Amino acid sequence: MQRVVLPEGVSSYGFVTSGVPQGSVLGPLLFLLYINDVADLFTDGSCIKLYADDVKLYFKIVNDSDVVTLQHSIDKFAKWAQTWQLSLSAESVVIYVLVYLPAKIQLTIILMMLL
């Protein structure tokens, strides 16, 4: 059983059927263990960075097949999230396009997804 305590008062007790209580010391560690295998999905050159509940997926694009590879990585990530019953926050998705033009066009896209 769990309840919320605020300066203005306390809630009544309720049963917690899943998850980890907010503010617990163990919560962040359990979450990291839960999502730790996501990095193993990307063996095609896509890069992934994890920080708390943020995921950054990025890939250097120099030709059309790289675009397909990045989309394949995004699809794999979405399927992984669905398998583990993690919802992706579409409102929190940010796409950065970085362009560097020395002699030929190179394009890098960074996709940030918040769980």
C-alpha positions as CSV (number, residue, x, y, z in Angstrom):
1,M,0.0,0.0,0.0
2,Q,1.1,3.5,-0.8
3,R,0.0,7.1,-0.3
4,V,1.0,10.6,-1.3
5,V,2.2,13.0,1.3
6,L,2.1,16.8,0.5
7,P,2.5,19.8,2.7
8,E,-1.3,20.4,2.5
9,G,-2.2,16.9,3.6
10,V,-2.0,13.2,2.7
11,S,-4.0,11.0,0.4
12,S,-5.7,7.8,1.5
13,Y,-3.7,4.5,1.0
14,G,-4.1,2.6,-2.2
15,F,-2.7,-0.6,-3.7
16,V,0.2,-0.3,-6.1
17,T,-0.1,-3.1,-8.6
18,S,3.1,-2.4,-10.7
19,G,6.1,-0.1,-10.9
20,V,8.4,1.4,-8.4
21,P,7.4,4.1,-5.9
22,Q,8.5,7.6,-7.1
23,G,11.5,8.9,-5.2
24,S,12.9,5.5,-4.3
25,V,16.6,4.9,-4.3
26,L,16.1,1.6,-6.1
27,G,13.8,3.0,-8.8
28,P,16.5,4.4,-11.2
29,L,18.6,1.2,-10.9
30,L,15.7,-1.0,-11.7
31,F,14.8,1.1,-14.7
32,L,18.3,0.9,-16.0
33,L,18.3,-2.8,-15.7
34,Y,14.9,-2.9,-17.4
35,I,16.1,-1.0,-20.5
36,N,19.7,-2.0,-20.5
37,D,19.3,-4.4,-23.4
38,V,18.0,-1.8,-25.8
39,A,21.6,-0.9,-26.9
40,D,22.1,-4.5,-28.2
41,L,19.5,-3.9,-30.9
42,F,21.7,-1.6,-32.9
43,T,24.5,-3.5,-34.7
44,D,24.0,-1.7,-38.0
45,G,26.0,1.4,-37.3
46,S,23.2,3.3,-35.6
47,C,24.3,4.8,-32.3
48,I,22.2,5.1,-29.2
49,K,22.7,7.0,-26.0
50,L,20.7,6.5,-22.8
51,Y,20.3,9.0,-20.0
52,A,17.6,8.4,-17.3
53,D,14.5,7.8,-19.3
54,D,15.7,9.6,-22.4
55,V,16.9,7.8,-25.5
56,K,18.9,9.4,-28.3
57,L,19.2,7.4,-31.6
58,Y,21.4,8.8,-34.3
59,F,23.1,7.8,-37.5
60,K,25.3,9.5,-40.1
61,I,23.5,9.6,-43.5
62,V,25.6,9.9,-46.7
63,N,23.3,8.0,-49.1
64,D,19.8,6.7,-49.5
65,S,20.5,3.3,-48.0
66,D,21.6,5.1,-44.8
67,V,18.1,6.6,-44.6
68,V,16.6,3.1,-44.8
69,T,19.0,1.9,-42.1
70,L,18.0,4.7,-39.8
71,Q,14.3,4.0,-40.3
72,H,14.9,0.3,-39.7
73,S,16.6,1.2,-36.4
74,I,13.7,3.4,-35.4
75,D,11.3,0.6,-36.2
76,K,13.4,-1.9,-34.1
77,F,13.3,0.6,-31.2
78,A,9.5,1.0,-31.5
79,K,9.0,-2.8,-31.6
80,W,11.3,-3.2,-28.5
81,A,9.3,-0.6,-26.6
82,Q,6.1,-2.3,-27.5
83,T,7.4,-5.7,-26.5
84,W,8.4,-4.3,-23.0
85,Q,5.2,-2.3,-22.7
86,L,6.9,1.0,-22.7
87,S,5.0,3.8,-24.3
88,L,6.8,6.4,-26.4
89,S,5.9,10.0,-25.9
90,A,5.3,11.3,-29.4
91,E,5.0,14.9,-28.1
92,S,8.5,14.6,-26.7
93,V,10.2,13.5,-29.9
94,V,12.7,16.0,-31.2
95,I,14.5,15.6,-34.5
96,Y,17.8,17.4,-35.2
97,V,19.3,17.6,-38.6
98,L,22.9,18.6,-38.7
99,V,24.5,19.3,-42.0
100,Y,28.2,19.6,-42.7
101,L,29.1,20.5,-46.3
102,P,32.9,20.3,-47.0
103,A,33.3,18.7,-50.5
104,K,30.2,16.5,-50.6
105,I,26.9,16.6,-48.7
106,Q,26.8,14.6,-45.5
107,L,23.7,14.5,-43.3
108,T,23.4,13.3,-39.7
109,I,20.0,13.0,-38.1
110,I,19.5,12.7,-34.4
111,L,16.3,11.3,-33.0
112,M,15.5,11.8,-29.4
113,M,12.8,9.8,-27.8
114,L,11.6,10.1,-24.3
115,L,10.1,7.0,-22.7
